[in-house]
Amino acid sequence: MSDNEEGGNLLPTSFPIRGTLILITLILILIIVIAQILNKKNLLSIDRLFALVGVLLGLFITGLNLLYSNKYLITLGPLITAASFFYIVFQDKLLKENTSTGIHISARHQKIINILYWICTLAIIIMIYWQQGLYIRPLFFFIIVSIDVSTIGLQITFSKYKNNFEISKIIFKILLLSLLLKASAFFISPYPIGIDPWSHEQHIQDIIHYSQIQFRPGADPYYLSYPLMHVFAASFNIVGNLSTKESMFMIGFTLTLSTIFVFLISKKITKRPDIALLSMLLINFAEFNIQWSVQIIAMSYAISIYTILLYTLLGKQKNPLIFKCFSLMYLVIIVWAHTASSFILILSTIAIYSSDIIYRHIYLIDQKEKHILSYTFVIASIVLTFFHWINPYYSFFDLIMNGLNYSVSNELGFLNREPITDHASENIQILDIVGFLIYNLFGIIGTLCILSRKYINNENFALFFVFTGLFFMFFGFPLFGISNNEPYRWPAFIYVSYLIFASVGFTKIISLSSSNSQKAILVFFILFVSSFFMITNSHANIDSPKYRGEIDYKYFIKESELELVKNIDELLEGYLTSDAYMSERISQITERDVRYIPTKVHPMSSNQETIMDQDQCLDYIRNNKIAVLCRLDVERKYDLRKTYGFDQLLNCIYDVGTAKIYM
């Protein structure tokens, strides 16, 4: 049976001939329609030119599906084309001056919405307490959170903002709900969530134990050169008498608080508190912000510093000396906190500086106007970062250059790459990025609106350059096989600037509706759907999968499973192995070498293929004295327990309900 028949490659590498002809026909029809529309409009406006580029870019991305396909290429191409085409058609209506979304709700309905928020919030707190120790969050929990997000969105759109107290109340509600959601995922297990957080927890414990920046013998010395996140977390342990787990959550707490600076950036460049609050709301419930607030690593801390630094760079006009001092301070902090984050900062500063020059030429602005960012800061950031990258423990600069050289020389032929082999159906994979697609729909429309002469300024254009450059790195580099800069983590940084534009697009779409009831329904429905798919996708929700089936993997350990490992460690003389995630934890906990069962990838991972028949596997287990821990609530395509008949042919020596050990 082929992979396609098994369901392993349901995202095809090419369309059939009929699909190709249909696609080409649709493209030709769309081009004709656009040509007719543009005949009636002035093509020379900057925003319309960008919209036309967006249409062509979307068609190009869609065409790539004829050669190579994945869930992003299938969806983003048509989305970019549709959003850009929508802007061309409705440009005049979208660019109408609106000081607010214009939703007028009676005082009685405002009180009802406020009461609904607090009822939902109380229900969330009760569910978190009730689910403690059950290691799962029910579907109803995520529905309630999404309803709560929608009620906040309604309050943002109908508020009059007569004073700062109204703004502060909404900010408090956003932060409270965001922290509750993140805490529910972070404290679902008493142990670190994810893969890398385990080593970071050990580094924090070492700093606490030695009372200085020092790691235990045998530990990876890499983070001795990038220790600030660990020192920051350790300080909460010492000053606040918190556990290591609670101290790590303070990093997520800091990342959540840093979204206030997204509000400040947005308010500065849009001059509208409703758009600023929407920006803050969207980023708090974006999947990557949630992910790195739960899976605490050094980058989690660096994202918050990056957000603050972006504000100091864009907001220095009022108090230039103070902002320059803070910018330099945060530059030093981010360089000593995380490598990839400082690399992203370099790209961002270059984008801001170069955008200022390009902006003056495109929009014919007076050349005497002050630049947003001085070239001295750009040079300082590059010199400081590269100086720190070249260190005896871990030369990040050397890694980047060697990896880039290898990628360019060996992997540039992306059309010959292996097809994606996700194990879920095409529809399920696309469900996983529905929230991302909704954000991008509004982001594209909002970007085109802001690029118009009516709304553009040098700060808007700078942010446009920042997220465009980072988006290119995120999608472009992996397309060519260049992944040594970990671009899959970049969206958390992209969202800091991009979601401001998405908020503009959101308000513009809402303003197209004429009646208050339609606007209120649209706000509630859009925020409910987008937030639900954001907080339940595979990045934000690794503990309680709702619709993705066997592509999911639970990156956390239950107390019963850890006790099982400790008990068997005292009795076992041979090796103990498990799935890919659990095997690494076993090695850390028991300080034993792990003997893997031979597979093409890792034992019992979601995309492995077995390379031994039943007799060979059983002989290998017996001859190497291997005990196998099987986590029963972890779904995968190849489950060694079922594939090799462990229940029938091996002895189950431990059974804790959610896991068994076979010998």
N, C-alpha and C positions, 0 to 999 in steps of 0.2 A: 504493500500500500504506500502510495506517495505521501509526501508531507502535506500536500494540498488536501488529499483525501482524509488524512488524519485530523486536519484542522490546524496544523502547525504553521501554515503559511497562507493564511486567508487574505493577506494583503498582497495582491499579485505584483510581479515585477513588470508586467505589461498588460495593456488592455487588449481584448480581442479586436479583430479588424472592424467589426461593426461599431464598437465603442470608439475606436479611433476616428471613423468617419463622422459619427455623431458629434464628437468633440470638435473636429475641424469645422463642421457646419455651424455649430453654435458660436465658435470664435468668429467666423466670417460674418454671421448675422449681427453679432455684438459690435464688430468694427463698423459695419454699415450704419447701425443705429447711432453709435457715438459720432460718426462723421456727420450725420444729419443734425444732431444736437449742436455740435461745435460750429456748424455753418451759421447758426443763429446766435452764437455767443462769441465773445472776444476771447480768443485762445491765449492772448498775451499775458493774462493775469497769472501771477506766480502759483497761486493755489490750484488753478485749473491745470496748469502744466504738470504740477505734482500729481494731480488726480489722474491725468492721462498716463503718466509714468506708472502710477499704481495699477491702472487697468492693464497695461502691457506687462507689468511685472507679474500680476496675478495670472495672466494668460500663459506667460513663460513657465511659471511654477506649475500650473496645471498641465502644461505640455510635458514637463519632466516625468509625469506619471506614466507616459508612454514608454519610458526607459527604466525608471526606478520609482518605487512607491513606498510610502509609509503614511501613518495617520496624519502627520503634519502636511505633507505634500498634497494629500487627497483633499484636505479641508482648507488650508490656508490660501491656496491659489484662487479657488472660486470666491473665498471670503474677501480677499484683497480686491479682486476685480469688482465684485458686487458692491462693496463699500465705496470704492472710488467712483464707480458708475452712479451710485446713489447720490454722491456729493455733486457730481456734474449736473445731474437732473434737478436736484433740489437746492442748488447753491444759494440762490437768492433768499429762499425761506430760511435756510440754516444760518445765514449771515445777518439776519435781522437782529437789531440790538435788543437784548433782553437782560434786564437787571436781576431777574430771578426766573425760576421755572414757572412762576405764576400760579401755583396751586393755592387756592383760597379755601380753607376748611373752617367750619364753625368752631367756636370754643368748646362746645360739647363733644364734637368728634375728636378734637385735639386731646381732650382729657381721656377719651376712650382709647386712643392710640397709645397714650402714655401709660395708662393702666395695663394695656395688653403687653407692653414692653416689660413692665415689672412682674406681671404674672408669668410670662415666659422665662424671665431671668430667674425667678424663684423656682420654677419647675426645673430649670437646668441645674441649679444648685442642689436640689433634692435628688435629681437623677445621678449627679456626680457622687453624692454621698451614698446613695443606695447601690450604685454599681461598683463601689469600692471593693476590690478583691475579686471581681467577676471577670476581669480582663477583657471586657467587651463593652462597647457603647451601642445601644440599640438604634434602629433606624429612626424611631420617634425622637431621639435626642437631637439628631441632625436636622430634622424637620423643624423642631422648636427653635434651634439656633438660627435657621434660615428665616423663620417668621420674625424673630427678634431683629435680625439684620434689616429686614424689610420695614419694620416699624421705625427703626432709626432713620432709614432713608426717607420715609414719609415725613418724619419730624424735621429733617434737614430741608426738605423742599417747601414746607409750608411755614417755617419760622420766619419772623420778620427781622431778627437780629438787631433789635433796638439797643442792646447793650452787650457787653462781653460776657455777662453772666449766662445768657442764653447759649452762647457758643460753648462756654465752659461746661454746661450741663450735658450737651451733646457729646463733647469730647470725653467726658467721664463715662457716659453710657457706652461709647465705642470701646474704650479701654477696658471697662469692666467685662463686657461680653467677650472681647478678644482674649483676655486673660483667663476667663472661665473655660473657654474652648481649648486653649492651649494647655491649661493645667489638667483638664480631663484626659488629654492624650499623654502628657508628660508623666503624670502620677499613676497611670494605669498599671505600671509595674514598678516595684521598688528599685529596679536596676536601670541603667542607662537605656535609652531608646535609640535604636539604630546601630551602626557598626563602629564608626570612628569615636563616638562619645565614650566608649569603654576605655580607650587609651587616654582620652582627655580627663576622665574621672581619676585615673591612676596618677596622672601628672599633678592634678589639684591636690590629691591626698599626699603626694610626695612633698609638695611645697609646704603644706600644713605641717607635715611630720618633721621636716628638716628646718622649718622656719627660714628658709631662703630658697632661691631658685636653684634647686638641685633635685635630680631624679634618682630613683633607686638603681642599684647596679643592674646592668643588662637592659635598661629601658632605652628606647630610641632617643638619642640626644637632639633630634631635629628641633623640637620646640623649646630647647634651651635658648635658642636664638629668637624665638617668637613666643615669649612667655606671658604677655600682658593679660590675655583672657584668663589664664590659669591663676595669675596673681589677683586679678579682679574678683574671681569666684572665691578664692581662698580667703580674701579679706572679709567677705560676708560670713564665712564659716567662723573666723576668729572674732570679729566684732559683734556679729549677730547671734553667735552660738547656734548656727544652723548646721544641719547635716550636709554631707557632700552633695547628695542628691538635691536638696533644697538650695544649696549654694549655686549649683549648675542652673537651676531654674531662674535664678536672678539674672543670668545672662539673657534668657528668653524674655524676662520681664523688662530688661533694659532695651532689648530689640523692639518690644512692643511700645515702650515709652518713646522711642526714637521716631515713631511715626508721627508724633506731634510736629516734628520738623518738616515732614511732608506737607502737613497742613500749613505751616508757616511759609514754605516755598510757594505752594499753590496760591495762598492768599496774596503773596507779594506780587506774583506775575499776572494773576487774573483779577485781583481787586474785588473778588466775590467770595464771601464767607461760605456760601452754600456749596460752591465748587470745591473750595478748600476742604470742607468737612466731608464731602463725597470722596475726595482723593484719599483722605485718611481712612474712611470706612472701607473703601475698596482694597487698599493695601493691607489692612488688618485681617481681611478674610480672603486674601490671595493665597493660593496653595503653597508657594515657596516661602512666603513670610511665616506661615504656620509651620512648615516643615523645619525650618532652621530655628524656630523658637522652641521646638520640641526635641529635635535631634541636635543637641548642643555641641558645637565644635568651635574652633577659634574663629571661623568665618562668621558665626552668629554674632559675635561681639564686633567683628570688623564691619558688618553690614550697618550696624547702628552708628558706628563712627563715620562711615562713608556718608550716611544720610545727614548727619550733623555737619560734616565737612562741606557737603554740597550746598547746604544753606549758608554757611559762612562765606563761601566763595561767591554766591549770588547776592548776598544781602549786605555787602560791606559798604554800600554807598553812604549810609547815614553816619556810621562810626568806623571809618576805614582803618584806623590804627588798631582798635579793639578787635575787629574782624580779622585783620592780618595776623595778629598775635594768636588768636584762637585757631586760625587756619594752619599756622605752622605747628602749633601744639598737637592738633588732631592729625596732621600729616605724620609727625613722629610716632604717634600712637598707632596708627594703622599700619605703618611700615614694620613696627615691632610686634604687631599682632598677627598678621597673616600675609602670606606671600601673594597668592592669587588676587586678594583684595587690593593690595597696593598696586598690582599690575593693572587692575581695572581702574584704579584711581588715576594712574598715569594716562591711560587712554581717555579718561573723562576730562582731565585738565587740558590735554592736547586738543580734544574736540571743542571744549569751551573757547580756548584761545583762537583756534583756526576758524571757528564759526563766526567769531566777532569780525574777522577780516572779510570773510565771504558775505556776511550779512550786509556790510557797508556797500559792497559792490552790487549785490543783487537788488537791494532796495534803495540804492542811491542815497545813503545816509551821509551826513556831514562827517568827513574824516577826522575832524578835530575833537569829536566826542570821545570821552574817556572809554578805555577798554574795560570789559568786565574783569578780565584776569591779566595780570602782568606776566610777561615772558619769564621774569625772574622766578616766579613761583613754579612755573612749569619746569624750568631747568632744575630748581631746587628739589622738586619731587622726583625727577628722573635720577639725579645724582645720588640723593639720599637712598632711594630704593635700590638702585643698582649696587651701591656700596654695601648695603646690608645683605643683598642677595648673595654676594660672593663671600661665603664664610666656610671654614674648614669642616663644619658638621654636615652642611647640606647646601650645596651651591645651586640655588633655584635658577639662577641665570644660566648656568651650564646645562641644567636639565631642560630648560625652555629651548635653548639654542639647538641642542642635540635632538630633542624631540621634534622641533620644527624642521630641521634638516632632514630627518628620517621621513617625516610625513610628506614633505614636498617631493623628495626624491623617490619614494616608494609607494605612496598611497594616493597620488594625485588622480589616478584613473578611477574616479568614484563610480563610473558606469560599470566597472567590472567587479564591484564589491558584491559580497554575498547578500541575497535578499533577506529582509527582516523575517524572523521566525517567531513572532509572538504566538502564544498558545491560546489567546482568546480570539473570539471572532472579531471581524472588522468593526461591527457595530459597537461591541463592548469597548474596543480600543478608542473609538471616537467619543464614546460617552465619557471616557476618562479625561478628555480635553475640552468638553463643552464649555466649562467656565472660562478656560483660557481663550476659546474662540469668541465668546461673548465680550470679554474684555478687549480683544483685538478689534472687534467690529466697532466698538465705541472709540477705541484708540485711534483707528484710521480716520474716522469721520472727524474726531476732535482735532487731530493733527492737521488735517486739511483746512479746517476752520481757522485755526490759529495761524497757519501760514499765509492766510489772506492779508492784504494790506490793512484791513480794518482792525485786526487784532495783533498783528505781529509786532514784536519788539526784540531787542537783542538778547534778552534773557530767555524768552520763549524759543528763539532760534537756537540758542546755546543748548537748551535742554533737548530740543529736537535732534541736534547733532550728537549729543551724548547717547540717547537711547537708540538712535539709528546705527551708530557705530557698534554699540554693544550687541544689538540684534544681529548685525552682520557676523560678529564673532560667534554668537550663539548658534546661528543656523548655518553660516557659511563655512566655518572651520570644520565642524564635524562632517559636513557634506563631502569635504575633500580628505577626510580621515585625520585631520589635525585636531587631536583631542587632549594634548598634553597640558593644556591650560584649564582643564576641567570646565568646559563651557556649559555643561549641564547645570552648574550652580549659578550661572550668571543671571538668570531671570530675577533672582531676588534683588540684584542691584539695578537691573533694567526697570523694574516696577517703580522704583523710587521716583524716577522722572516720568516714565511713560503713563502711569495711572493718573497723573495730573491732566494729561491730554485726553485720556479715556473719560475722565469726569466731565470735561468740556463737551465731548461727544455725547455723553449720556444726557446732559441738560439740553443740548440742542435737539436731540431726538424727541425728548419729552415735550419740548416747547412747540413741536409741530402739531401736537394735538390741541384741539380747541376747547374742550370742556374740562372742568375740574375733575369730574368723576373718571374720565378717560385717562387723564394724567395720573391720578392717584392709583388707578388699577395698573397702569403701565409701570410706574415706579415700584409698586409692591411686587408685581409678577416678575419683572426683570431682575430685581435684586434677590428675590426668593430663588429663582432658577439658577442664576449665576453663583450665588453664595453656596447653594446646596451642592452643586457639582464641584465647586472649589474645595469645600471642606470635606468632601467624601472621596476625592480622587486619590490616586496611588501615592502622591507626594505628601499630602496633608493627613491622610488617614491610613496608617499602616497596621492598625490594630483591629479594625472592625469593618472589613470589606463588605460593600453593599451590593455591587452589581458587576464585579470584575472577575469573580470566580477564581480559576486556578492561576491567573497571572499574578495574583497577590502573594505576598510573602510577609510573614509577621516577624518584624525585626525587634522583638523584645522577648524577655525570658520571664517565665512565671516562677514564683517561689518554689512550687513543688518540683519543677524541672531542675532548678539549681540544687535543691536538697538531694534530688536523685543523683546528680553528678557527684556531689560531695560524698554521699554514701557509697557509691560504687567505686570511687577513687580509693577508699580505705580498704576495699576488698579485692580490687582488680590488680593483677600483676601485668597484664598485657596492655593492649591499646583500647581506647574508647573513641568511637567516631559517631558522627551524626550528620545532619544536613550542613550545608556550607556555613551558615550563620552560627549555628550552635557549636560546630566543631572548633571555630576560632575562640568562642567563649570557654569551651572545655579546656583548651590549651592555656588560656589565661588563668583560669580558676585553679586548675590542678598542676600547672607548670609541667605538663607532660607533652611529649611529641604526639601529634595526631596522625595515625595511619589511615589514609583515605582508601575507600573502596574504589578501584579504578573505573572511571567514567570519562567521557569526553570533556566534561567541565568539572563540577564539584559534586560530591556525593549528595544526591537527593535535592539538587537545586532545581529551579523551575524550568530550565531549558536544557537539561542534560540528556545524553543518550548513552545507554548502557553498552559496554563493549565486551561483556562476558555473558555466557549462558548460565543457567541456574547452577549446574554442577561446579563450574569454574568459580563462581562467586562463593558458594558454600565452602569449597575447598580453601579458597583464599582466606575466608574468615576464620576457619578452623586452624590453618597452618600458621597464621600470624597472630593468633590469640586475640582476635578483635571482638569487642562487644559493641553492638550497634544501638544507639539511642534513636528511637523514632518518635517525632512529635506528631501526634495524631490529628491535630487541628490545623496542620499546615498542608495546604493543597499544592500539588505539583503534577506535572504530566507523567513523570516517571517516579513512582513511589517504590523504593527498593523493597519495602515490607510486603507490598502486594506483588511486585514483579517477580521476586524470588521466593515467595511463599514462606516468609519468616515464621508466620503463625503455625504452619504445619511442620516445617523442617528444622526450626531452631527452638531453643528453650527460652521462654520469657521468664527472666529472673526478677524483673521489677515491673510493676504496673501501677501508675499513679492516676490513671484515668485519661489524662491528656498526653501521656508519654509512656513508652515501654522500652525496656532494654532487653535485647536478645543476645544469646551466646550460642 
